[in-house]
Amino acid sequence: MQKVNLIVEILKVLSEKGGKFITTTEIFKELVKGGVLNGSSGKERAERKRLQRALSDLLEGGYVERRFFRTKGKRPDEWRINLKAFPYFVSYSEEELISLFTLISFVPRKYREIEVLKPALRAVERLGRSLDPEKREIAKESFDYLPIPVERFAFISNGTLQMIFKAIVEKRGLIISYAGYQKEIFPIKLFTYNGVFYLSSIDLKTKQHRSLLVQKMKALSFKDVELPDYYRQKFKDVFFPFDRDPFILKVRLPADYYRDVRPEHGILLYPTQFNYRLFEDEVEVLLVGYPSYRFVSWIVLDELLSISPPSEEDVEIAKEKRIKREFPQLSYSLRVNRERFKAFKKELKRFFDVRSSLLKNLSI
């Protein structure tokens, strides 16, 4: 019975390390700490021999792997669990399990019913059976996502979502019905914007990038195609057409936007912000903008004091921060940035024309 207990405890120690090799001495120390082996000076030698015999038996049975086949005087043996022998035998610490359940809380409740996510949620629940039930439930509810009042949401057919994810992971094409037409696409990435699902994809016929509204889509079948990885690499971080023609934009906001903020807080007012300066009565922010109606509708939600194109000094700041690494299509040319700002200004005017029309028709 003692031998069985020792073997089980060895496997528990190795499983906590996942696929990492650890030395015989490290295993011995863990077992002494857990009270499984006796590490006192009079017992240590015999206990180490017990450990070595147990490891040899496990190796012979294919339950563990040894890194080095030691010869005398050489490096110590290192061991790890053979995950092929125990595909489900992986142990997690309490800290890791609490972190996993906290991660679940970061998934909005409405997304937890998506079929493709359910196996992962079931797996976490299964792994967490040893965790204190109260801690588990608190961790699952420790974070919540509060949508803005105008955020949308549309449920998508689980069958279509599952096929999309399968095609992405397996690098396969999809034949879809989209807004009444049949298309052949190569899906790259699913994303949400304003609560709505979109699919970043390549049209297999034209080889053009498209962002498709998933609620208009029905996946029909897979298509085995080989598309050069060039397309995935080029468009993996491209979402909407407004990702093109980026330019440096300067906005000024009321000072109270940064009233309680310190430089070490690292707070961004905008996802593409790369610099800010605090003045007595305002905050000046430099960010990457786009000449599109969608971007305009987003940027004017703030209480902006002014919007302007960059100065030469602003362009130099962008150069120093090397923001082209994140936005490759950005230009450090002042002329190009001002041309793109003019295009942005046209979209800004169109946006306010629509709102002006609304105000004229507003019933009181």
C-alpha positions as CSV (number, residue, x, y, z in Angstrom):
1,M,0.0,0.0,0.0
2,Q,2.9,2.3,0.8
3,K,4.3,1.8,-2.7
4,V,1.0,2.6,-4.3
5,N,0.7,5.7,-2.2
6,L,4.2,6.8,-3.2
7,I,3.5,6.2,-6.9
8,V,0.3,8.3,-6.8
9,E,2.0,11.1,-5.0
10,I,4.9,11.1,-7.6
11,L,2.3,11.4,-10.4
12,K,0.6,14.2,-8.6
13,V,3.9,16.1,-8.3
14,L,4.7,15.6,-11.9
15,S,1.2,16.4,-13.1
16,E,1.4,19.8,-11.4
17,K,4.4,20.6,-13.6
18,G,2.6,19.7,-16.8
19,G,5.1,19.0,-19.5
20,K,8.1,20.4,-17.6
21,F,11.0,18.1,-16.7
22,I,12.1,18.2,-13.0
23,T,15.0,16.5,-11.2
24,T,14.8,13.6,-8.9
25,T,16.0,15.9,-6.1
26,E,13.1,18.3,-6.8
27,I,10.6,15.5,-6.7
28,F,12.1,14.2,-3.4
29,K,11.9,17.7,-1.8
30,E,8.2,18.0,-2.8
31,L,7.4,14.6,-1.3
32,V,9.3,15.4,1.9
33,K,7.4,18.7,2.1
34,G,4.1,16.8,1.7
35,G,5.0,14.2,4.4
36,V,5.2,11.3,1.9
37,L,8.9,10.7,2.4
38,N,11.1,11.1,5.4
39,G,14.0,13.6,4.7
40,S,15.8,13.2,8.1
41,S,19.5,12.5,7.9
42,G,19.1,8.9,9.1
43,K,16.4,8.0,6.6
44,E,17.1,10.1,3.5
45,R,19.3,7.6,1.7
46,A,16.8,4.8,2.0
47,E,13.9,7.1,1.0
48,R,15.8,8.3,-2.1
49,K,16.3,4.7,-3.1
50,R,12.5,4.1,-2.7
51,L,11.8,7.1,-4.8
52,Q,14.3,5.9,-7.5
53,R,12.7,2.4,-7.6
54,A,9.2,3.9,-8.0
55,L,10.3,6.2,-10.8
56,S,12.0,3.3,-12.6
57,D,8.8,1.2,-12.3
58,L,6.7,4.2,-13.7
59,L,9.2,4.6,-16.5
60,E,9.0,0.9,-17.4
61,G,5.2,1.1,-17.5
62,G,5.3,4.1,-19.8
63,Y,3.7,6.5,-17.2
64,V,6.7,8.9,-17.0
65,E,9.4,10.0,-19.3
66,R,13.1,10.5,-18.5
67,R,15.2,13.2,-20.1
68,F,18.7,11.8,-19.6
69,F,19.8,8.3,-19.3
70,R,22.3,8.9,-16.6
71,T,25.7,7.5,-16.3
72,K,27.7,7.8,-13.1
73,G,29.0,11.3,-12.4
74,K,26.9,12.9,-15.1
75,R,23.9,15.2,-14.9
76,P,21.0,14.2,-12.7
77,D,17.9,12.4,-14.0
78,E,15.0,14.6,-15.0
79,W,11.4,13.4,-15.2
80,R,8.0,14.4,-16.4
81,I,4.6,12.8,-16.7
82,N,3.8,11.1,-20.0
83,L,0.6,13.0,-20.9
84,K,-0.1,10.4,-23.7
85,A,-0.6,7.8,-20.9
86,F,-2.7,10.2,-18.9
87,P,-4.5,12.6,-21.3
88,Y,-6.8,13.9,-18.6
89,F,-4.4,13.6,-15.6
90,V,-3.2,17.2,-15.2
91,S,-3.3,18.7,-11.8
92,Y,-3.8,22.4,-11.1
93,S,-3.0,24.5,-8.0
94,E,-5.8,26.3,-6.1
95,E,-4.3,29.6,-7.4
96,E,-4.5,28.3,-11.1
97,L,-8.0,27.0,-10.6
98,I,-9.3,30.3,-9.1
99,S,-7.6,32.1,-12.0
100,L,-9.4,29.8,-14.5
101,F,-12.8,30.5,-12.9
102,T,-12.0,34.3,-12.8
103,L,-11.3,34.0,-16.6
104,I,-14.8,32.7,-17.1
105,S,-16.1,35.8,-15.4
106,F,-14.5,37.9,-18.2
107,V,-16.7,36.2,-20.8
108,P,-20.0,38.1,-20.9
109,R,-22.9,36.0,-19.8
110,K,-24.7,36.2,-23.2
111,Y,-21.6,34.7,-24.8
112,R,-21.4,31.7,-22.4
113,E,-24.3,30.1,-24.2
114,I,-22.3,29.9,-27.5
115,E,-22.0,26.3,-28.4
116,V,-18.3,26.4,-29.3
117,L,-17.4,27.7,-25.8
118,K,-19.4,25.2,-23.8
119,P,-16.8,22.4,-24.0
120,A,-14.2,24.8,-22.5
121,L,-16.5,25.9,-19.7
122,R,-17.4,22.2,-19.0
123,A,-13.7,21.4,-18.8
124,V,-13.0,24.2,-16.3
125,E,-15.9,23.0,-14.2
126,R,-14.6,19.4,-14.2
127,L,-11.1,20.5,-13.3
128,G,-12.4,22.7,-10.5
129,R,-14.3,20.0,-8.6
130,S,-11.6,19.9,-5.9
131,L,-11.9,23.7,-5.4
132,D,-13.9,25.0,-2.5
133,P,-17.5,25.5,-4.0
134,E,-17.9,29.0,-2.5
135,K,-14.5,30.2,-3.8
136,R,-15.4,28.8,-7.2
137,E,-18.7,30.6,-7.4
138,I,-17.3,33.9,-6.2
139,A,-14.4,33.7,-8.7
140,K,-16.9,33.1,-11.6
141,E,-18.8,36.3,-10.6
142,S,-15.7,38.4,-9.7
143,F,-15.8,40.4,-12.9
144,D,-18.7,41.6,-15.1
145,Y,-19.0,43.4,-18.4
146,L,-21.4,46.3,-18.5
147,P,-22.4,47.2,-22.1
148,I,-23.0,50.8,-23.0
149,P,-26.7,51.6,-23.4
150,V,-26.5,51.7,-27.2
151,E,-24.5,48.5,-27.6
152,R,-26.2,45.9,-29.9
153,F,-26.3,42.2,-29.8
154,A,-27.4,39.5,-32.2
155,F,-27.5,35.7,-31.5
156,I,-25.9,33.7,-34.3
157,S,-26.7,30.1,-35.3
158,N,-24.5,27.8,-33.3
159,G,-24.0,25.6,-36.3
160,T,-22.6,28.5,-38.3
161,L,-20.3,29.6,-35.5
162,Q,-19.0,26.1,-35.0
163,M,-18.2,25.8,-38.7
164,I,-16.5,29.2,-38.7
165,F,-14.2,28.3,-35.8
166,K,-13.4,24.9,-37.2
167,A,-12.5,26.4,-40.6
168,I,-10.3,29.0,-38.9
169,V,-8.4,26.5,-36.7
170,E,-8.0,23.9,-39.5
171,K,-7.2,26.6,-42.2
172,R,-10.1,25.5,-44.4
173,G,-12.3,27.5,-46.8
174,L,-16.1,27.9,-46.3
175,I,-19.0,28.0,-48.7
176,I,-21.5,30.3,-47.3
177,S,-24.9,31.9,-48.1
178,Y,-24.5,35.7,-47.5
179,A,-27.4,38.1,-47.9
180,G,-28.9,35.8,-50.4
181,Y,-25.8,35.1,-52.4
182,Q,-23.4,32.1,-52.3
183,K,-19.8,32.9,-51.6
184,E,-16.5,31.0,-51.1
185,I,-14.4,32.5,-48.4
186,F,-11.3,31.8,-46.3
187,P,-12.1,32.9,-42.7
188,I,-9.3,34.5,-40.7
189,K,-10.7,35.8,-37.4
190,L,-14.1,36.3,-35.8
191,F,-14.5,39.6,-33.9
192,T,-17.2,41.7,-32.2
193,Y,-17.8,45.4,-32.7
194,N,-20.5,47.2,-30.7
195,G,-21.8,43.8,-29.6
196,V,-22.2,42.4,-33.2
197,F,-20.2,39.5,-34.7
198,Y,-18.1,40.1,-37.8
199,L,-15.9,37.7,-39.7
200,S,-12.6,38.9,-41.2
201,S,-12.1,36.9,-44.3
202,I,-10.6,36.5,-47.8
203,D,-13.0,36.2,-50.8
204,L,-11.5,33.1,-52.6
205,K,-12.6,34.4,-56.0
206,T,-11.2,38.0,-55.8
207,K,-8.6,37.4,-53.1
208,Q,-9.9,40.6,-51.5
209,H,-10.3,41.1,-47.8
210,R,-13.8,41.4,-46.5
211,S,-15.4,41.9,-43.0
212,L,-18.7,40.1,-43.1
213,L,-21.7,40.6,-40.8
214,V,-22.1,37.1,-39.3
215,Q,-25.9,37.5,-38.7
216,K,-26.3,37.7,-42.5
217,M,-24.4,34.5,-43.0
218,K,-25.2,30.8,-43.1
219,A,-22.3,28.3,-43.3
220,L,-23.1,25.6,-45.9
221,S,-20.0,23.4,-46.2
222,F,-16.2,23.3,-45.9
223,K,-14.0,23.7,-48.9
224,D,-10.5,22.3,-48.9
225,V,-8.3,25.0,-50.3
226,E,-4.7,26.1,-49.8
227,L,-4.3,29.8,-49.3
228,P,-0.8,31.2,-48.7
229,D,-0.1,32.1,-45.1
230,Y,0.7,35.6,-46.5
231,Y,-3.0,36.5,-46.4
232,R,-3.4,35.4,-42.8
233,Q,-0.3,37.4,-41.7
234,K,-1.3,40.4,-43.7
235,F,-4.9,40.6,-42.5
236,K,-4.9,39.1,-39.1
237,D,-5.0,42.5,-37.4
238,V,-7.3,44.1,-40.0
239,F,-10.9,44.5,-39.1
240,F,-12.9,47.1,-41.0
241,P,-11.9,49.2,-44.1
242,F,-11.3,52.1,-41.8
243,D,-8.2,50.3,-40.7
244,R,-6.7,51.7,-43.9
245,D,-5.2,55.2,-44.4
246,P,-4.5,55.8,-40.8
247,F,-3.2,59.2,-39.8
248,I,-2.1,61.1,-36.7
249,L,-4.9,63.0,-35.0
250,K,-4.8,65.5,-32.2
251,V,-7.7,66.0,-29.9
252,R,-8.2,68.3,-26.9
253,L,-10.4,67.3,-23.9
254,P,-11.5,69.0,-20.7
255,A,-8.9,68.8,-17.9
256,D,-11.1,66.7,-15.7
257,Y,-10.7,63.7,-18.0
258,Y,-7.4,63.1,-16.4
259,R,-8.1,64.8,-13.0
260,D,-7.2,61.7,-10.8
261,V,-4.8,60.1,-13.2
262,R,-1.1,59.7,-12.7
263,P,1.5,58.8,-15.4
264,E,2.0,55.4,-13.7
265,H,-1.7,54.5,-14.1
266,G,-1.1,54.0,-17.8
267,I,-4.8,54.9,-18.7
268,L,-5.7,55.2,-22.3
269,L,-8.6,57.4,-23.4
270,Y,-8.5,55.8,-26.8
271,P,-7.3,52.4,-27.9
272,T,-4.9,54.0,-30.5
273,Q,-3.6,56.7,-28.2
274,F,0.2,57.0,-28.1
275,N,0.8,60.3,-26.3
276,Y,-0.9,62.8,-24.0
277,R,0.0,66.1,-22.3
278,L,-1.8,67.7,-19.3
279,F,-2.4,71.4,-19.2
280,E,-4.1,73.5,-16.6
281,D,-7.4,73.6,-18.4
282,E,-7.2,70.8,-21.0
283,V,-5.7,67.4,-22.0
284,E,-4.1,67.1,-25.3
285,V,-4.1,63.5,-26.8
286,L,-2.4,62.2,-29.9
287,L,-3.9,59.1,-31.4
288,V,-4.2,57.2,-34.7
289,G,-7.4,58.1,-36.5
290,Y,-9.1,56.9,-39.7
291,P,-11.0,58.8,-42.4
292,S,-14.2,56.8,-42.1
293,Y,-17.8,57.5,-41.0
294,R,-17.6,54.6,-38.4
295,F,-14.5,56.1,-36.8
296,V,-16.1,59.6,-36.7
297,S,-19.2,58.2,-35.0
298,W,-17.0,56.8,-32.3
299,I,-14.6,59.7,-31.7
300,V,-17.3,62.4,-31.3
301,L,-18.9,60.5,-28.3
302,D,-16.4,62.4,-26.1
303,E,-16.7,66.0,-25.0
304,L,-14.1,67.2,-27.4
305,L,-12.8,70.8,-27.2
306,S,-11.1,70.5,-30.6
307,I,-9.9,68.1,-33.3
308,S,-6.9,69.0,-35.5
309,P,-4.3,67.5,-37.8
310,P,-0.8,66.9,-36.5
311,S,2.0,69.5,-36.3
312,E,5.6,68.7,-37.2
313,E,6.3,68.2,-33.5
314,D,3.4,65.7,-33.3
315,V,4.9,63.7,-36.2
316,E,8.3,63.7,-34.5
317,I,6.7,62.3,-31.3
318,A,5.1,59.5,-33.4
319,K,8.5,58.7,-35.0
320,E,10.2,58.6,-31.6
321,K,7.5,56.2,-30.3
322,R,7.8,54.1,-33.6
323,I,4.1,53.7,-33.9
324,K,4.4,52.5,-37.5
325,R,5.4,49.1,-35.9
326,E,1.7,48.8,-34.8
327,F,0.2,50.8,-37.7
328,P,2.3,49.9,-40.8
329,Q,0.1,51.9,-43.1
330,L,0.7,55.1,-41.2
331,S,2.8,57.8,-42.8
332,Y,5.3,60.1,-41.1
333,S,4.8,62.6,-43.9
334,L,3.0,65.8,-42.7
335,R,1.5,66.3,-46.1
336,V,0.0,62.7,-46.2
337,N,-1.4,63.1,-42.7
338,R,-3.1,66.4,-43.5
339,E,-4.6,64.9,-46.7
340,R,-6.1,62.0,-44.7
341,F,-7.3,64.5,-42.1
342,K,-9.2,66.3,-44.9
343,A,-10.9,63.0,-45.8
344,F,-11.8,62.6,-42.1
345,K,-13.2,66.1,-42.0
346,K,-15.6,65.3,-44.9
347,E,-16.9,62.3,-42.9
348,L,-17.2,64.5,-39.8
349,K,-19.4,67.0,-41.8
350,R,-21.6,64.2,-43.1
351,F,-22.0,62.9,-39.5
352,F,-23.2,66.3,-38.2
353,D,-25.4,66.8,-41.3
354,V,-27.3,63.7,-40.3
355,R,-27.6,64.8,-36.7
356,S,-28.7,68.3,-37.7
357,S,-31.5,66.7,-39.7
358,L,-32.6,64.8,-36.7
359,L,-32.7,67.9,-34.5
360,K,-34.9,69.7,-37.1
361,N,-37.3,66.8,-37.1
362,L,-37.3,66.4,-33.3
363,S,-40.8,66.6,-31.8
364,I,-41.1,68.2,-28.4
